[in-house]
Amino acid sequence: MSAPVSSLRLIVGLGNPGPQYAQTRHNAGFWLADELARQQGGTFRPDGKVHGDLCRIIVAGQVLWLLKPMTFMNRSGLAVATLARFHRIPLPEILIVHDDLDLPPGAVRLKRAGGHGGHNGLRDLMTQLGGNDFFRLRLGIGHPGDSRAVLDYVLGRAPQSEQGLIEQAITDALRELPHIIAGQWDQAMQTLHRRRVATDNPTSDSPATS
């Protein structure tokens, strides 16, 4: 039997601020955060003290903070660490939502701890938080097949077919949110990891450099 897991208090969607990045693959974390706020009737508001856009919602009777860092991807940790310290939120009660090059478009995975895999947002989070014992929700965006093309790829728009798969992954992930919030990670993982994705596009094992 696995050890009990803390309930969730903070969800962070990673992305880059500004309209020029809004529809790019690297902003998949923002997309999930925006959709969750919309579903719960919440509104993101700029909060200079935490260097990000912040939204407070209540799900299943529990207060949940949603955060979108506005410091650009490679400095995402500043906003998260500031908010976590202020509300005394420990790492195991934080869920980071981010794009993942090593998963095909439409795939979604839950993971606890681990390395940053070359993702600069995760790299900075680990530095600023002083550890990696937080949860991640990985949204697959696929890989361009050439590590030299990664930067343009993540800062580009997905074709409509892939965009639809990513949006469906977000919908399915949010359907599991009550289990995730309650700390029922194993149940949520089993459901999400067994999803059928309507694509068999291979992805490279090359690390992200975004």
GROMACS elastic network, one bead per residue, 0.5 to 0.9 nm:
[ bonds ]
;  ai    aj funct       b0    kb
    1     4     6  0.89553   500
    2     5     6  0.86557   500
    2   186     6  0.85967   500
    4   183     6  0.76392   500
    4   184     6  0.83662   500
    5    92     6  0.77035   500
    5    93     6  0.86360   500
    5   182     6  0.85769   500
    5   183     6  0.51748   500
    5   184     6  0.71776   500
    5   185     6  0.73657   500
    6    92     6  0.64341   500
    6    93     6  0.60034   500
    6   181     6  0.86896   500
    6   182     6  0.76241   500
    6   183     6  0.53435   500
    6   184     6  0.87748   500
    7    92     6  0.82672   500
    7    93     6  0.60248   500
    7   180     6  0.74797   500
    7   181     6  0.53443   500
    7   184     6  0.80528   500
    8    11     6  0.77816   500
    8    62     6  0.88998   500
    8    64     6  0.73446   500
    8    92     6  0.78177   500
    8    94     6  0.61726   500
    8    95     6  0.72902   500
    8   180     6  0.69725   500
    8   182     6  0.66443   500
    8   183     6  0.64935   500
    9    62     6  0.81066   500
    9    63     6  0.68123   500
    9    65     6  0.61733   500
    9    66     6  0.87481   500
    9    89     6  0.71156   500
    9    93     6  0.54930   500
    9    94     6  0.63247   500
    9    95     6  0.83285   500
    9   181     6  0.74293   500
   10    63     6  0.89531   500
   10    64     6  0.57504   500
   10    66     6  0.59583   500
   10    67     6  0.75191   500
   10    84     6  0.81490   500
   10    89     6  0.77007   500
   10    93     6  0.65147   500
   10    95     6  0.62649   500
   10    96     6  0.84731   500
   11    33     6  0.76379   500
   11    64     6  0.74780   500
   11    65     6  0.62545   500
   11    67     6  0.63585   500
   11    68     6  0.88487   500
   11    93     6  0.87355   500
   11    94     6  0.59747   500
   11    96     6  0.60066   500
   11    97     6  0.73068   500
   12    29     6  0.75660   500
   12    30     6  0.82678   500
   12    33     6  0.72769   500
   12    65     6  0.83146   500
   12    66     6  0.58710   500
   12    68     6  0.59525   500
   12    69     6  0.77937   500
   12    80     6  0.74593   500
   12    94     6  0.75539   500
   12    95     6  0.61959   500
   12    97     6  0.59624   500
   12    98     6  0.86095   500
   13    27     6  0.81256   500
   13    28     6  0.77298   500
   13    31     6  0.76278   500
   13    32     6  0.68431   500
   13    33     6  0.55051   500
   13    34     6  0.85754   500
   13    66     6  0.76923   500
   13    67     6  0.63655   500
   13    68     6  0.53118   500
   13    69     6  0.76437   500
   13    95     6  0.85889   500
   13    96     6  0.61361   500
   13    98     6  0.63831   500
   14    26     6  0.78918   500
   14    27     6  0.64336   500
   14    28     6  0.73469   500
   14    30     6  0.57176   500
   14    33     6  0.88332   500
   14    67     6  0.86238   500
   14    68     6  0.62866   500
   14    69     6  0.67701   500
   14    72     6  0.86700   500
   14    73     6  0.67038   500
   14    76     6  0.71533   500
   14    96     6  0.72805   500
   14    97     6  0.61349   500
   14    98     6  0.54021   500
   14    99     6  0.79432   500
   14   121     6  0.71083   500
   14   122     6  0.89565   500
   15    21     6  0.81447   500
   15    22     6  0.82874   500
   15    24     6  0.89400   500
   15    25     6  0.88711   500
   15    26     6  0.57915   500
   15    28     6  0.69183   500
   15    29     6  0.59999   500
   15    30     6  0.56147   500
   15    31     6  0.87235   500
   15    68     6  0.73566   500
   15    69     6  0.74112   500
   15    70     6  0.81329   500
   15    72     6  0.68121   500
   15    73     6  0.56825   500
   15    76     6  0.83656   500
   15    98     6  0.76462   500
   15    99     6  0.86148   500
   15   121     6  0.83487   500
   16    21     6  0.61053   500
   16    22     6  0.74584   500
   16    26     6  0.73800   500
   16    27     6  0.62976   500
   16    30     6  0.83099   500
   16    68     6  0.88683   500
   16    69     6  0.79103   500
   16    70     6  0.67862   500
   16    71     6  0.74780   500
   16    73     6  0.55625   500
   17    20     6  0.82187   500
   17    21     6  0.66303   500
   17    22     6  0.72372   500
   17    27     6  0.87596   500
   17    68     6  0.86951   500
   17    69     6  0.79517   500
   17    70     6  0.54521   500
   17    71     6  0.73949   500
   17    72     6  0.62432   500
   17    73     6  0.86440   500
   18    21     6  0.57634   500
   18    22     6  0.64516   500
   18    70     6  0.87513   500
   19    23     6  0.79287   500
   20    23     6  0.75897   500
   20    24     6  0.81609   500
   21    24     6  0.53142   500
   21    25     6  0.85471   500
   21    26     6  0.79530   500
   21    27     6  0.70865   500
   21   155     6  0.69359   500
   21   156     6  0.82370   500
   21   157     6  0.89509   500
   22    25     6  0.86990   500
   22    26     6  0.88005   500
   22    27     6  0.64029   500
   22    30     6  0.82927   500
   22    31     6  0.85613   500
   23    26     6  0.84304   500
   23    27     6  0.68468   500
   23    28     6  0.83971   500
   23    31     6  0.86985   500
   23   155     6  0.87726   500
   23   156     6  0.79099   500
   23   157     6  0.60300   500
   23   158     6  0.83396   500
   24    27     6  0.56890   500
   24    28     6  0.76642   500
   24   153     6  0.86695   500
   24   154     6  0.65905   500
   24   155     6  0.52319   500
   24   158     6  0.70896   500
   25    28     6  0.57487   500
   25    99     6  0.70392   500
   25   141     6  0.66484   500
   25   153     6  0.76399   500
   25   154     6  0.50420   500
   25   155     6  0.61756   500
   25   156     6  0.62180   500
   25   157     6  0.58198   500
   25   158     6  0.63363   500
   25   163     6  0.86195   500
   26    29     6  0.76257   500
   26    30     6  0.87593   500
   26    73     6  0.85681   500
   26    98     6  0.77206   500
   26    99     6  0.58586   500
   26   100     6  0.85990   500
   26   141     6  0.85212   500
   26   153     6  0.87319   500
   26   154     6  0.50184   500
   26   155     6  0.59916   500
   26   156     6  0.80787   500
   26   157     6  0.89651   500
   26   210     6  0.81886   500
   27    30     6  0.52122   500
   27    31     6  0.64598   500
   27    98     6  0.76776   500
   27    99     6  0.71528   500
   27   154     6  0.85459   500
   27   155     6  0.85150   500
   28    32     6  0.65584   500
   28    33     6  0.88298   500
   28    97     6  0.78923   500
   28    98     6  0.62213   500
   28    99     6  0.54894   500
   28   139     6  0.69757   500
   28   140     6  0.89153   500
   28   141     6  0.83818   500
   28   166     6  0.79508   500
   28   167     6  0.88301   500
   28   170     6  0.87580   500
   29    32     6  0.53928   500
   29    33     6  0.64030   500
   29    34     6  0.87005   500
   29    68     6  0.83586   500
   29    96     6  0.80278   500
   29    99     6  0.63494   500
   29   137     6  0.87010   500
   29   138     6  0.86792   500
   29   139     6  0.77348   500
   30    33     6  0.51007   500
   30    34     6  0.60367   500
   30    35     6  0.85442   500
   30    67     6  0.88999   500
   30    68     6  0.64690   500
   30    97     6  0.80440   500
   30    98     6  0.81937   500
   31    34     6  0.51854   500
   31    35     6  0.61700   500
   31    36     6  0.86212   500
   31   167     6  0.83119   500
   31   170     6  0.80493   500
   32    35     6  0.51315   500
   32    36     6  0.61099   500
   32    37     6  0.86006   500
   32    97     6  0.76230   500
   32   167     6  0.83957   500
   32   170     6  0.58565   500
   32   171     6  0.82714   500
   32   173     6  0.87663   500
   32   174     6  0.80305   500
   33    36     6  0.51762   500
   33    37     6  0.62168   500
   33    38     6  0.86126   500
   33    66     6  0.66964   500
   33    67     6  0.76076   500
   33    68     6  0.74862   500
   33    97     6  0.81858   500
   34    37     6  0.51920   500
   34    38     6  0.61625   500
   34    39     6  0.86774   500
   34    43     6  0.86047   500
   34    44     6  0.80728   500
   34    66     6  0.89583   500
   34    68     6  0.89843   500
   35    39     6  0.61378   500
   35    40     6  0.86416   500
   35   170     6  0.82556   500
   35   171     6  0.84523   500
   35   174     6  0.86761   500
   36    39     6  0.51464   500
   36    40     6  0.62635   500
   36    41     6  0.85479   500
   36    42     6  0.82311   500
   36    66     6  0.86654   500
   36   174     6  0.70808   500
   37    40     6  0.52164   500
   37    41     6  0.59686   500
   37    43     6  0.62576   500
   37    44     6  0.75331   500
   37    55     6  0.72656   500
   37    56     6  0.84774   500
   37    57     6  0.73903   500
   37    66     6  0.77555   500
   38    41     6  0.51360   500
   38    42     6  0.59748   500
   38    43     6  0.73775   500
   39    42     6  0.76920   500
   40    57     6  0.66925   500
   40    58     6  0.77809   500
   40    59     6  0.77710   500
   41    57     6  0.78736   500
   42    55     6  0.63500   500
   42    56     6  0.67613   500
   42    57     6  0.60039   500
   43    54     6  0.80697   500
   43    55     6  0.57263   500
   43    56     6  0.78878   500
   43    57     6  0.87863   500
   44    53     6  0.56053   500
   44    54     6  0.51033   500
   44    56     6  0.81180   500
   44    66     6  0.81031   500
   44    67     6  0.81732   500
   44    68     6  0.85033   500
   45    52     6  0.83975   500
   45    53     6  0.51532   500
   45    54     6  0.53736   500
   45    55     6  0.64791   500
   46    50     6  0.88164   500
   46    51     6  0.79801   500
   46    52     6  0.59774   500
   46    54     6  0.62649   500
   46    70     6  0.87509   500
   47    50     6  0.57656   500
   47    51     6  0.62019   500
   47    52     6  0.56423   500
   47    53     6  0.56981   500
   47    54     6  0.63575   500
   48    52     6  0.64780   500
   48    53     6  0.82449   500
   49    52     6  0.79664   500
   49    79     6  0.85103   500
   49    82     6  0.79747   500
   49    83     6  0.85007   500
   50    53     6  0.80710   500
   50    54     6  0.82922   500
   50    69     6  0.80922   500
   50    78     6  0.78316   500
   50    79     6  0.50117   500
   50    80     6  0.75368   500
   50    81     6  0.85160   500
   50    82     6  0.56308   500
   50    83     6  0.57702   500
   51    68     6  0.88545   500
   51    69     6  0.62080   500
   51    70     6  0.59032   500
   51    71     6  0.65792   500
   51    78     6  0.73298   500
   51    79     6  0.50579   500
   51    80     6  0.86407   500
   51    82     6  0.81777   500
   51    83     6  0.89832   500
   52    67     6  0.66193   500
   52    68     6  0.55157   500
   52    71     6  0.71720   500
   52    79     6  0.60802   500
   52    80     6  0.86675   500
   53    66     6  0.82777   500
   53    67     6  0.58203   500
   53    68     6  0.51364   500
   53    69     6  0.63918   500
   53    70     6  0.68040   500
   54    65     6  0.72084   500
   54    66     6  0.58085   500
   54    68     6  0.65937   500
   54    69     6  0.85627   500
   55    64     6  0.84696   500
   55    65     6  0.59254   500
   55    66     6  0.50211   500
   55    67     6  0.65205   500
   55    68     6  0.88571   500
   56    63     6  0.70281   500
   56    64     6  0.59473   500
   56    66     6  0.62396   500
   56    67     6  0.88883   500
   57    62     6  0.82547   500
   57    63     6  0.59310   500
   57    64     6  0.53544   500
   57    65     6  0.64542   500
   57    66     6  0.77050   500
   58    61     6  0.58039   500
   58    62     6  0.52046   500
   58    64     6  0.57849   500
   58    65     6  0.86006   500
   59    62     6  0.52674   500
   59    63     6  0.65829   500
   59    64     6  0.69332   500
   59   177     6  0.88678   500
   59   178     6  0.74949   500
   59   181     6  0.81450   500
   60    63     6  0.85410   500
   60   178     6  0.70649   500
   60   181     6  0.85512   500
   60   182     6  0.88078   500
   62   181     6  0.83192   500
   64   181     6  0.84550   500
   67    79     6  0.81983   500
   67    80     6  0.76478   500
   67    83     6  0.86968   500
   68    76     6  0.86586   500
   68    79     6  0.82583   500
   68    80     6  0.87819   500
   69    72     6  0.70705   500
   69    73     6  0.79295   500
   69    75     6  0.83383   500
   69    76     6  0.56397   500
   69    77     6  0.81012   500
   69    78     6  0.80630   500
   69    79     6  0.55294   500
   69    80     6  0.72583   500
   70    73     6  0.82547   500
   70    75     6  0.87785   500
   70    76     6  0.75985   500
   70    79     6  0.77740   500
   71    74     6  0.77866   500
   71    75     6  0.55996   500
   71    76     6  0.59890   500
   71    77     6  0.87830   500
   71    78     6  0.77702   500
   71    79     6  0.75255   500
   72    75     6  0.57887   500
   72    76     6  0.63263   500
   72   121     6  0.84622   500
   73    76     6  0.52511   500
   73    77     6  0.87207   500
   73   120     6  0.67049   500
   73   122     6  0.87289   500
   73   124     6  0.85547   500
   73   210     6  0.83795   500
   74    77     6  0.80191   500
   74   119     6  0.85144   500
   74   120     6  0.50114   500
   74   122     6  0.81831   500
   74   123     6  0.77414   500
   74   124     6  0.61746   500
   74   125     6  0.87761   500
   74   210     6  0.83155   500
   75    78     6  0.61036   500
   75    79     6  0.81180   500
   75   120     6  0.80885   500
   75   121     6  0.66233   500
   75   123     6  0.89901   500
   75   124     6  0.58783   500
   75   125     6  0.77777   500
   75   128     6  0.89871   500
   76    79     6  0.60455   500
   76    80     6  0.68135   500
   76    81     6  0.89197   500
   76   120     6  0.86040   500
   76   121     6  0.55529   500
   76   122     6  0.78441   500
   76   124     6  0.63264   500
   76   125     6  0.62436   500
   76   128     6  0.88056   500
   77    80     6  0.51405   500
   77    81     6  0.58376   500
   77    82     6  0.83223   500
   77   121     6  0.72055   500
   77   122     6  0.77906   500
   77   123     6  0.83422   500
   77   124     6  0.51422   500
   77   126     6  0.72942   500
   77   127     6  0.73189   500
   77   128     6  0.51981   500
   77   129     6  0.69120   500
   78    81     6  0.53810   500
   78    82     6  0.60998   500
   78    83     6  0.87023   500
   78   124     6  0.80149   500
   78   125     6  0.75075   500
   78   128     6  0.62527   500
   78   129     6  0.85096   500
   79    82     6  0.52301   500
   79    83     6  0.62764   500
   79    84     6  0.85409   500
   80    83     6  0.53496   500
   80    84     6  0.59790   500
   80    85     6  0.84971   500
   80   125     6  0.73858   500
   80   128     6  0.81702   500
   80   129     6  0.78226   500
   81    84     6  0.50912   500
   81    85     6  0.59979   500
   81    86     6  0.85173   500
   81   125     6  0.77112   500
   81   128     6  0.60459   500
   81   129     6  0.55391   500
   82    85     6  0.53723   500
   82    86     6  0.62656   500
   82    87     6  0.88316   500
   83    86     6  0.51406   500
   83    87     6  0.62492   500
   83    88     6  0.81461   500
   83    89     6  0.80784   500
   84    87     6  0.54068   500
   84    88     6  0.55011   500
   84    90     6  0.69910   500
   84    91     6  0.81671   500
   84    94     6  0.84945   500
   84   129     6  0.86563   500
   85    89     6  0.65224   500
   85    90     6  0.83128   500
   86    89     6  0.79054   500
   89    92     6  0.83500   500
   89    93     6  0.64336   500
   89    94     6  0.74311   500
   90    93     6  0.56800   500
   90    94     6  0.71627   500
   90   134     6  0.84606   500
   91    94     6  0.53975   500
   91    95     6  0.84954   500
   91   129     6  0.77905   500
   91   131     6  0.79160   500
   91   132     6  0.76176   500
   91   133     6  0.56535   500
   91   135     6  0.80302   500
   92    95     6  0.79426   500
   92   112     6  0.83364   500
   92   133     6  0.58514   500
   92   135     6  0.66095   500
   93   134     6  0.69317   500
   93   135     6  0.77814   500
   93   181     6  0.88626   500
   93   183     6  0.86679   500
   94   133     6  0.88604   500
   94   134     6  0.55297   500
   94   135     6  0.61651   500
   94   136     6  0.83532   500
   95   112     6  0.89666   500
   95   134     6  0.62733   500
   95   136     6  0.53688   500
   95   137     6  0.68852   500
   96   122     6  0.84847   500
   96   134     6  0.74203   500
   96   135     6  0.61591   500
   96   137     6  0.60926   500
   96   138     6  0.83570   500
   97   135     6  0.86450   500
   97   136     6  0.57357   500
   97   138     6  0.61230   500
   97   139     6  0.73978   500
   98   121     6  0.83601   500
   98   122     6  0.85150   500
   98   136     6  0.74282   500
   98   137     6  0.64780   500
   98   138     6  0.54572   500
   98   139     6  0.60722   500
   98   140     6  0.87150   500
   99   103     6  0.89030   500
   99   119     6  0.88735   500
   99   137     6  0.86098   500
   99   138     6  0.59188   500
   99   140     6  0.59466   500
   99   141     6  0.62675   500
   99   154     6  0.86222   500
  100   103     6  0.58718   500
  100   104     6  0.83529   500
  100   105     6  0.89350   500
  100   108     6  0.89733   500
  100   119     6  0.82104   500
  100   138     6  0.57207   500
  100   139     6  0.55604   500
  100   141     6  0.58380   500
  100   142     6  0.72459   500
  100   143     6  0.86253   500
  100   208     6  0.78778   500
  101   104     6  0.73809   500
  101   105     6  0.87412   500
  101   139     6  0.85857   500
  101   140     6  0.61724   500
  101   141     6  0.55585   500
  101   143     6  0.50412   500
  101   144     6  0.84864   500
  101   150     6  0.86243   500
  101   154     6  0.83771   500
  101   203     6  0.74557   500
  101   204     6  0.80008   500
  101   205     6  0.85792   500
  101   206     6  0.85003   500
  101   207     6  0.76728   500
  101   208     6  0.61854   500
  102   140     6  0.68925   500
  102   141     6  0.78293   500
  102   142     6  0.62347   500
  102   143     6  0.65486   500
  102   203     6  0.57731   500
  102   204     6  0.63090   500
  102   205     6  0.60966   500
  102   206     6  0.75980   500
  102   207     6  0.75313   500
  102   208     6  0.78942   500
  103   106     6  0.81168   500
  103   107     6  0.60217   500
  103   108     6  0.77061   500
  103   109     6  0.86883   500
  103   138     6  0.81217   500
  103   139     6  0.73657   500
  103   141     6  0.63760   500
  103   142     6  0.55114   500
  103   143     6  0.78365   500
  103   202     6  0.83735   500
  103   203     6  0.63881   500
  103   204     6  0.86937   500
  104   107     6  0.56995   500
  104   108     6  0.88257   500
  104   139     6  0.86194   500
  104   141     6  0.56101   500
  104   143     6  0.74669   500
  104   197     6  0.86499   500
  104   199     6  0.76125   500
  104   200     6  0.76255   500
  104   201     6  0.62544   500
  104   202     6  0.67298   500
  104   203     6  0.61040   500
  105   108     6  0.86067   500
  105   139     6  0.75854   500
  105   142     6  0.51933   500
  105   143     6  0.89593   500
  105   162     6  0.57920   500
  105   163     6  0.77279   500
  105   164     6  0.88680   500
  105   165     6  0.59584   500
  105   166     6  0.57169   500
  105   169     6  0.85354   500
  105   197     6  0.82856   500
  105   199     6  0.76457   500
  105   201     6  0.81469   500
  106   139     6  0.70669   500
  106   140     6  0.57345   500
  106   141     6  0.71141   500
  106   142     6  0.87489   500
  106   162     6  0.73165   500
  106   163     6  0.82972   500
  106   164     6  0.79547   500
  106   167     6  0.74890   500
  106   168     6  0.67413   500
  106   169     6  0.51557   500
  106   170     6  0.83833   500
  106   197     6  0.59793   500
  106   198     6  0.77462   500
  106   199     6  0.78590   500
  107   138     6  0.80831   500
  107   139     6  0.61966   500
  107   141     6  0.80052   500
  107   165     6  0.80598   500
  107   166     6  0.75170   500
  107   169     6  0.64071   500
  107   192     6  0.85546   500
  107   193     6  0.81132   500
  107   195     6  0.79376   500
  107   196     6  0.84106   500
  107   197     6  0.62974   500
  108   137     6  0.69806   500
  108   138     6  0.55029   500
  108   140     6  0.60091   500
  108   166     6  0.86214   500
  108   169     6  0.60953   500
  108   170     6  0.80305   500
  108   172     6  0.87290   500
  108   173     6  0.73942   500
  108   192     6  0.65364   500
  108   193     6  0.69432   500
  108   195     6  0.84175   500
  109   136     6  0.80049   500
  109   137     6  0.57677   500
  109   138     6  0.50927   500
  109   139     6  0.69043   500
  109   140     6  0.82869   500
  109   173     6  0.88927   500
  109   189     6  0.70581   500
  109   192     6  0.65823   500
  109   193     6  0.60694   500
  110   135     6  0.71472   500
  110   136     6  0.57246   500
  110   138     6  0.63136   500
  110   185     6  0.80712   500
  110   188     6  0.80213   500
  110   189     6  0.58542   500
  110   192     6  0.78508   500
  110   193     6  0.80127   500
  111   114     6  0.79349   500
  111   134     6  0.85757   500
  111   135     6  0.56495   500
  111   136     6  0.51679   500
  111   137     6  0.65703   500
  111   138     6  0.77189   500
  111   189     6  0.82926   500
  112   132     6  0.82011   500
  112   133     6  0.64674   500
  112   134     6  0.58352   500
  112   136     6  0.61274   500
  112   137     6  0.89508   500
  113   131     6  0.85503   500
  113   134     6  0.55935   500
  113   135     6  0.62622   500
  113   136     6  0.77221   500
  114   117     6  0.86060   500
  114   132     6  0.65960   500
  114   133     6  0.78119   500
  115   118     6  0.83564   500
  115   122     6  0.82003   500
  115   123     6  0.81050   500
  115   126     6  0.88031   500
  115   132     6  0.74390   500
  116   119     6  0.54587   500
  116   120     6  0.74411   500
  116   121     6  0.82026   500
  116   122     6  0.52177   500
  116   123     6  0.53771   500
  116   124     6  0.89977   500
  116   126     6  0.80821   500
  116   132     6  0.87271   500
  117   120     6  0.86200   500
  117   122     6  0.82425   500
  117   123     6  0.83219   500
  117   207     6  0.56143   500
  117   208     6  0.64163   500
  117   209     6  0.84545   500
  118   121     6  0.88456   500
  118   122     6  0.80816   500
  118   123     6  0.72436   500
  118   207     6  0.53914   500
  118   209     6  0.51741   500
  118   210     6  0.70627   500
  119   122     6  0.54994   500
  119   123     6  0.61654   500
  119   124     6  0.88575   500
  119   207     6  0.78693   500
  119   208     6  0.55558   500
  119   209     6  0.60339   500
  119   210     6  0.55660   500
  120   124     6  0.61697   500
  120   125     6  0.84945   500
  120   208     6  0.83784   500
  120   209     6  0.70638   500
  120   210     6  0.58095   500
  121   124     6  0.54160   500
  121   125     6  0.62635   500
  121   126     6  0.88313   500
  121   210     6  0.80716   500
  122   126     6  0.62099   500
  122   127     6  0.86534   500
  122   132     6  0.87514   500
  123   126     6  0.54213   500
  123   127     6  0.65074   500
  123   128     6  0.88809   500
  124   127     6  0.50372   500
  124   128     6  0.60769   500
  124   129     6  0.83763   500
  125   128     6  0.51995   500
  125   129     6  0.57840   500
  125   130     6  0.80432   500
  125   131     6  0.82032   500
  125   132     6  0.79800   500
  126   129     6  0.52608   500
  126   130     6  0.56247   500
  126   131     6  0.50807   500
  126   132     6  0.53710   500
  126   133     6  0.87960   500
  127   130     6  0.52628   500
  127   131     6  0.69213   500
  127   132     6  0.86881   500
  128   131     6  0.80777   500
  129   132     6  0.76025   500
  131   134     6  0.81211   500
  132   135     6  0.84234   500
  137   173     6  0.84446   500
  139   166     6  0.70963   500
  139   169     6  0.72417   500
  139   170     6  0.77303   500
  140   166     6  0.71079   500
  140   169     6  0.85276   500
  141   154     6  0.82523   500
  141   158     6  0.80930   500
  141   162     6  0.78087   500
  141   163     6  0.86421   500
  141   166     6  0.71227   500
  142   145     6  0.87918   500
  142   162     6  0.89261   500
  142   201     6  0.78243   500
  142   202     6  0.78204   500
  142   203     6  0.57627   500
  142   204     6  0.82145   500
  143   146     6  0.77377   500
  143   147     6  0.84718   500
  143   149     6  0.89919   500
  143   150     6  0.73267   500
  143   153     6  0.78552   500
  143   154     6  0.87646   500
  143   202     6  0.82833   500
  143   203     6  0.53741   500
  143   204     6  0.61142   500
  143   205     6  0.87370   500
  143   206     6  0.84803   500
  143   208     6  0.86282   500
  144   147     6  0.74937   500
  144   148     6  0.89640   500
  144   149     6  0.63917   500
  144   150     6  0.63983   500
  144   153     6  0.65122   500
  144   203     6  0.80085   500
  144   204     6  0.80837   500
  145   148     6  0.88706   500
  145   149     6  0.77687   500
  145   150     6  0.83179   500
  145   203     6  0.71111   500
  145   204     6  0.59604   500
  145   206     6  0.83124   500
  146   149     6  0.54469   500
  146   150     6  0.68860   500
  146   204     6  0.82334   500
  146   206     6  0.81674   500
  147   150     6  0.53106   500
  147   151     6  0.83886   500
  147   204     6  0.89597   500
  147   206     6  0.65957   500
  147   207     6  0.77622   500
  147   208     6  0.75738   500
  147   209     6  0.76936   500
  148   151     6  0.74076   500
  148   152     6  0.87116   500
  148   209     6  0.89627   500
  149   152     6  0.57367   500
  149   153     6  0.60797   500
  149   154     6  0.88572   500
  150   154     6  0.61315   500
  150   155     6  0.84670   500
  150   208     6  0.69300   500
  150   209     6  0.66976   500
  150   210     6  0.69573   500
  151   154     6  0.55267   500
  151   155     6  0.62068   500
  151   156     6  0.84816   500
  151   208     6  0.86585   500
  151   209     6  0.70225   500
  151   210     6  0.58227   500
  152   155     6  0.51781   500
  152   156     6  0.59084   500
  153   156     6  0.50900   500
  153   157     6  0.77596   500
  153   158     6  0.85207   500
  154   157     6  0.77260   500
  154   158     6  0.87847   500
  154   210     6  0.70988   500
  155   210     6  0.87761   500
  157   160     6  0.88344   500
  157   163     6  0.82985   500
  158   161     6  0.79062   500
  158   162     6  0.58655   500
  158   163     6  0.55314   500
  159   162     6  0.54999   500
  159   163     6  0.60589   500
  159   164     6  0.86688   500
  160   164     6  0.61264   500
  160   165     6  0.87484   500
  161   164     6  0.53716   500
  161   165     6  0.66950   500
  162   165     6  0.50819   500
  162   166     6  0.63503   500
  162   167     6  0.86689   500
  162   199     6  0.89851   500
  163   166     6  0.51469   500
  163   167     6  0.61762   500
  163   168     6  0.86022   500
  164   167     6  0.51071   500
  164   168     6  0.61600   500
  164   169     6  0.86399   500
  165   168     6  0.50871   500
  165   169     6  0.62426   500
  165   170     6  0.87484   500
  165   197     6  0.77319   500
  165   198     6  0.76569   500
  165   199     6  0.85518   500
  166   169     6  0.50311   500
  166   170     6  0.63635   500
  166   171     6  0.87594   500
  167   170     6  0.50567   500
  167   171     6  0.63057   500
  167   172     6  0.87300   500
  168   172     6  0.61918   500
  168   173     6  0.85151   500
  169   172     6  0.51340   500
  169   173     6  0.60383   500
  169   174     6  0.85926   500
  169   192     6  0.87671   500
  169   197     6  0.86129   500
  170   173     6  0.50548   500
  170   174     6  0.61553   500
  170   175     6  0.86065   500
  171   174     6  0.52939   500
  171   175     6  0.63462   500
  172   175     6  0.50836   500
  172   176     6  0.68200   500
  172   192     6  0.74073   500
  172   195     6  0.87350   500
  173   176     6  0.53735   500
  173   177     6  0.66923   500
  173   188     6  0.84789   500
  173   192     6  0.68839   500
  174   178     6  0.82593   500
  175   178     6  0.74946   500
  175   179     6  0.88522   500
  176   179     6  0.56022   500
  176   180     6  0.63587   500
  176   181     6  0.88190   500
  176   187     6  0.87647   500
  176   188     6  0.58217   500
  176   189     6  0.89384   500
  176   191     6  0.79881   500
  176   192     6  0.79654   500
  177   181     6  0.59231   500
  177   182     6  0.84030   500
  177   188     6  0.80316   500
  178   181     6  0.52219   500
  178   182     6  0.61695   500
  178   183     6  0.87193   500
  178   184     6  0.84681   500
  179   182     6  0.51413   500
  179   183     6  0.63202   500
  179   185     6  0.67173   500
  179   186     6  0.89546   500
  179   187     6  0.71156   500
  179   188     6  0.60462   500
  180   183     6  0.52117   500
  180   184     6  0.55444   500
  180   185     6  0.55389   500
  180   186     6  0.88975   500
  180   187     6  0.84601   500
  180   188     6  0.63107   500
  180   189     6  0.89187   500
  181   184     6  0.74438   500
  181   185     6  0.85669   500
  182   185     6  0.81447   500
  183   186     6  0.85410   500
  184   187     6  0.57087   500
  184   188     6  0.65153   500
  184   189     6  0.87844   500
  185   188     6  0.50979   500
  185   189     6  0.59210   500
  185   190     6  0.85325   500
  186   189     6  0.50644   500
  186   190     6  0.61604   500
  186   191     6  0.86838   500
  187   190     6  0.52809   500
  187   191     6  0.63828   500
  187   192     6  0.87442   500
  188   191     6  0.52653   500
  188   192     6  0.61432   500
  188   193     6  0.83806   500
  189   192     6  0.52465   500
  189   193     6  0.57190   500
  189   194     6  0.82651   500
  190   193     6  0.53478   500
  190   194     6  0.60770   500
  190   195     6  0.87775   500
  191   194     6  0.54637   500
  191   195     6  0.66345   500
  192   195     6  0.53668   500
  193   196     6  0.85093   500
  196   199     6  0.86842   500
  197   200     6  0.76695   500
  199   202     6  0.89027   500
  203   206     6  0.86404   500
  204   207     6  0.82598   500
  205   208     6  0.89998   500
